[in-house]
Amino acid sequence: MCRSTVTSMCSNDQEHDRDMDITNKILMNRSNRKLEEEVHTSTRPSLSVQRSATQRYGDGTRQDMTADPEQNTGIVTETCRIRMGTIWPYLEGIDAKVDMEQIHKKISLKVNVKTISFNNLYPPLLIPLFVSSSSSSSSTMAPPVTVNSINPKVIECEYAVRGEIVILAQKLQEEITKNPEAHPFEEILYCNIGNPQSLGQQPITFFREVLALCDHPSLLDKSETKGLFSSDSIQRAGKILEQIPGRATGAYSHSQGIKGLRDTIAAGIEARDGFPADPNDIFLTDGASPAVHMMMQLLVRSEKDGILCPIPQYPLYSASIALHGGTLVPYYLDEATGWGLEVSDLKKQLETAKSNGIDVRALVVINPGNPTGQVLAEENQKEIVKFCKEEGLVLLADEVYQENVYVPEKKFHSFKKVSRSMGYGEKDIHLVSFQSVSKGYYGECGKRGGYMEITGFGADVREHIYKLASVNLCSNISGQILASLVMSPPKVGDESYESYTAERDGILSSLARRAKTLEDAFNKLEGVTCNKAEGAMYLFPRITLPEKAIKAAGEAKTAPDAFYCRRLLTETGIVFVPGSGFRQVPGTWHFRCTILPQEDKIPAVVTRLTDFHKRFMEEFSD
Amino acid sequence: MGLKALDYETLNENVKKVQYAVRGELYLRASELQKEGKKIIFTNVGNPHALGQKPLTFPRQVVALCQAPFLLDDPNVGLLFPADAIARAKHYLSLTSGGLGAYSDSRGIPGVRKEVAEFIERRDGYPSDPELIFLTDGASKGVMQILNCIIRGEGDGILVPVPQYPLYSATISLLGGSLVPYYLEETANWGLDVNNLRESVAQARFKGITVRAMVIINPGNPTGQCLSEANLREIINFCYQENLVLLGDEVYQQNIYQDERPFISARKVLMDMGPPISKEVQLVSFHTVSKGYWGECGQRGGYFEMTNLPPQTVDEIYKIASIALSPNVPAQIFMGLMVNPLKPGDISYEQFVRESQGILESLRRRARIMTDGFNSCKNVVCNFTEGAMYSFPQIRLPPKAMEAAKQAGKVPDVFYCLKLLEATGISTVPGSGFGQKEGVFHLRTTILPAEEDMPAIMSSFKKFNDEFMDQYEDNWNHSRM
C-alpha cells in the first residue's frame, strides 16, 4: 500500500486547499518512473502523441497535459505522482482508472483519463492523464520547496521535546516580557528539557578554566595567568594543547576526533569498567544525537528495517528512525515494576515484527532511562546482552545519564562492562555506547560534545563510519576537549580536586533532593502515580484523567495529556511535555517533568501544580 | 547465526556509495608516510590553522572569557584581557540563556541571528530577517539539512557544478538522490555557461529525474573563480524558468584576491532583479567561520539564510534543526564576532586589522606564487585563483603515464598524485575526487602552506613534475604540436 498525500492548490475551490490522504492500491513503481519531459522531448517516430499543453494557475499550480485520444488502452503499472502540489498520474489501465476516479471525486477536479501503453517500447512509455480544471491561467509555477514537495520523511518525524507546548511557552514568555501582567504568573518554569545551565546550574570551574585556556592559548605564556587560573587547569590545558597537532584548536581535527583526547577517553572508560577500551573505537561527535543519527544512517536501508525502541522513549529515536525511513519496533517498559524491561516482551515484539516482514537490526536501550528515570539492574542487563547476541542485534546503548544515579541501591553499569564480564568479546556482540557532555553533573549542553564507542565491528564497516564522519569533517574542538575532561576529571591530590568534588556532589545531591520532592508531590495528586526517579533527569508520572477531560480534549482535537499540559502552562507557566510525545501504553496518559529547576524554585512548581491540579480535577469531575 | 546488522553485507547501500575524496586514499597514504617519519605538506584540506595560520586574537579573547565567566568578576581580569573583549564577552553572555553551557534556541541565539541579519543588510543593501537565519555547526551541517528536506528519493536531482566540492556528491548519495552535473568551463576561467545548464537539465529529465535545486559555489571550490554579476543574473533567471531552488555556497566570500572581481552575493543580485523574480526564486545561502581570514575550522560554526521559502517549510526545517537540539554555542559567538567585527576606535581594532589584513594579503601573494609556479611546469596549466583557498591545475598526462596508471590499477590523476606524494611529501587531492571532464586530469592544492615555505614547495613540485613528464613523455609532446 502506498500512502500519498495529495494536495491540490487550485485557488477557486476551497475543497482543494486541504491536504488529503489517498490510499492507492498499487505501489509506486520506481522503475517505471517517467516524466512528461520524456514525452515532450522524445523523437521516437512511432509516437503519434498529441504534444503537451501546459496550464499554469494563479496559485502557483502547474498542470501539464499530454494525450492521445486514439489509444485508450493498457495495463496499470503505476499510480499517481505528486509534484509541486499537483497530481501527476501516469496510468496504464483499468484499475488505476478506478482509483483516479476516486481521487477525482475527492478533490472535485474534472478528470479525463486517457491512458496509453506502448508495450513494444522499452522502457515502456507512459503518458500522463489529463487533469483539467476551470481555474484561471497565469504564468507562475509552484516554487520547488513548499511543504507539499519537501521530503515526506521530514514531515513525518516528530519531536515533542520542542513541540507545540514549548512553542506556546515561548509565546507566553514574550508576552510576559512585554507586559508582566499579561498572565497570572510572573515567569515560565521550564520543566520540559534537560538543559540544566539554562535554569541556573553552574558549570564545573575546572572544566571551564581548561576550555578558556585552550581557546586562548597565549594566556599560558603570561605570568598573570597563574593568579586567575588553578595550577592544574594550566597544566591540563598545556597537556591537551600538546596533543593537538600544531596546538591548533581552530583546525579541523581527525574526523574521529583528536587522537590524544581519544586516548584519554579510552583510559577513562577503562577506569570505569575495568575492561580495556581502544581509542580507535571512539568517535567524537557534536553531542550524542549526531552519533545516533550516524548509526541509524548506517542501519536503516528502507521501511523494512526495524529498530527496537523502548516505549516510552526519548523522541530522538523515533524522529531519527522516521527521518531515515525505517520502522520503529516498540517494546514496552513495565510501569508497574518501576519501568522494568522484560526480555520476554522484547522477544514477543521481535517475533511480531518479523512476522510482519520487518528485518529487526538493532535494540535501543536508554540507561538510566529517559523519560522514565529507571536504572537497570545488572541481571537485567545481562539478559538484554544475551538476547542481542542470540538475535544478532546491534545493541545501541544510550548511556548519557551514567553519572545521574540518585539512589544508593542502584549503580550504573555500562553495557560494555556487562557484556565483557559475561565473557562476550568483540566477535560476540555489536555494541555502541553513547556518551555526552550535556548530562551528568556537568550539564554542558551548549558545547555539543559527545562520543560513541563502537565495538564488535569489522574494519570494513568502521571505514564507512569513518567516511560518514569525514563528510562533516570533524566535531567541534571545545566539545572534544570537554568530552575528554568529563572522562578524566581532577584526581585526589590535584589542586582543583576538592573544589571539583564539592561542585559535583553539590549538584548531584541537589538533583536527588529535587527528584524526591517532586516525586512525593506528584504522588499526592489525585489520580497521579509516579515511579521513583532512580536516575537521569526526569520524572514521568502517570495521570488518570476524568472522562470529561478526555472528552474535552477530543473536542479540542488534542491528546488528553497534551490538553492537561496546555492548561497547566496557560494557568501556571509550568512547562511539561505530554507523554504522547514519548509514546505510552495506549489509553494511559503521562507527562514528563525535569528535575532541573533550581532548588529554590521547586516549592513554587509544587504549589502551583497542586493548586492547578485540584482546580482541573474539580472542573472535569465526572 | 546469520549476518549481523552491522556486517558489511547488510550496511545501508547509500552509505557504501558515498565517496569523500578530501579525506580519501591520498590522505590515508600521506598519514601513513607521516607515521613512518616522512615530512608531509598537507594541502588537501582547507584547514589554515593546521598549517600555522594564527587565530585572530580578539575573538579568542572574547570566547575564552565566555568559557570562564567567573573571570569577569575577578578584579585582575584587566591584566589579561582588554576592555573591549571584556565588554563584548558580557554582551554575548547576556544574549545567551545560561552561558555557553546551555542549549540555545535550535535555530541559534536570537541576538546573534540579529547580528547576522544586520551584516547581510550592510553587505547587500537589502534588509534580512533574523527569523530566516539558522545557525549551524559549520556550513556542512546546513547543506545536509537543506538537502535532506529537498531530496525525496532517487528521482530528485540536484544540479552540482563539476568540478565540485565533494560534500555535495557525498550528501546527495547518502540521501539517495541523484546528482545532476553541469560542467564549469576551464578555458573560460571556470565560467558557468547557462547553455550547459540547460543541456544538463534536459538530459536529467530525459532520464526521468525531477531537477529540484541548483548548487553554486562562489567563490569556487576547487576552482577558485568568482562569479560575475551578469553570470549570477543568468543563473537566477535560469532557476526562475526551471523552477529550481538555488543553493548558494558562499563560504569563501572573504577570500577574494583580485580587486576587479569582488564577491557579490546571490541574494543581492536576486533582490536587484526585482519582482517577480526577487519574490519567487527560492534561495538558501551558506556561510561559515571556517574560511575567510578567520579559518576557525575547529569551531564548527556557520549559518544559512533562506529567501522566499514559505513559512510552513521554514517550520519543517526548524523541526529538523530541533532534533539536533542546538548548534554549539561557542561557535555561535564566533559567528557573532565575525559578522559584527571591531570598529575604528575600539581598543583592539588596530591589532584586529593588522592580523586580518596580514592574513588576506599573504593569501593573495600565495595564490599568485602558486598559479605562476604551476604554469611554469611542463604540461601543467592553471587558472588564477580569484578567490577561495585552492589552486586546481590541469595536468596533461602523456599516454605512457596513463598506461602506467592503468597497469597500477589507478585512475591517472590518483597515480600522479601518489607519485607526487612519495617523491615530495606534498599531499594533494586528485581531480577525480571533484569530478572533471572525461580524459582531463587535475589536482587540487590549497594555497595555505606558509608563505616562506611556498617557493621551496613549488620548486620541489616542478622538479617532480618535469621529471615525471620526461619519464613518460617520449615524443608525445611533439605530436601534440
Interface residues (C-beta under 8 A of the other chain):
Chain A: R30 R33 K34 L35 E37 E38 T41 R83 M84 T140 M141 A142 P143 P144 V145 T146 V147 S149 I150 N151 P152 K153 V154 I155 C157 Y159 V161 R162 I193 N195 P196 Q197 S198 L199 G200 P203 T205 R208 E209 L211 A212 L213 D215 H216 S218 L219 K222 E224 T225 G227 L228 P245 G246 A248 T249 G250 A251 Y252 S253 S255 D286 G287 S289 P290 Q297 L298 L299 V300 R301 L316 A319 S320 L323 R361 A362 G392 L393 V394 H430 S438 G443 E444 C445 G446 K447 R448 G456 F457 G458 D460 V461 H464 K467 L468 S470 V471 N472 L473 C474 S475 N476 I477 S478 G479
Chain B: M1 G2 L3 K4 A5 L6 D7 Y8 T10 L11 N12 E13 N14 V15 K16 V18 Y20 V22 R23 V45 N47 P48 H49 A50 L51 G52 P55 T57 R60 Q61 V63 A64 L65 Q67 A68 P69 F70 L71 D74 N76 V77 L79 L80 T96 S97 G98 G99 L100 G101 A102 Y103 S104 S106 D137 G138 S140 K141 M144 N148 C149 I150 I151 R152 G153 E154 G155 L167 A170 T171 L174 A202 R205 F206 G208 I209 T210 R212 A213 N243 L244 V245 P276 E280 Q282 S290 G295 E296 C297 G298 Q299 R300 N308 L309 P310 Q312 T313 D315 E316 K319 I320 S322 I323 A324 L325 S326 P327 N328 V329 P330 A331
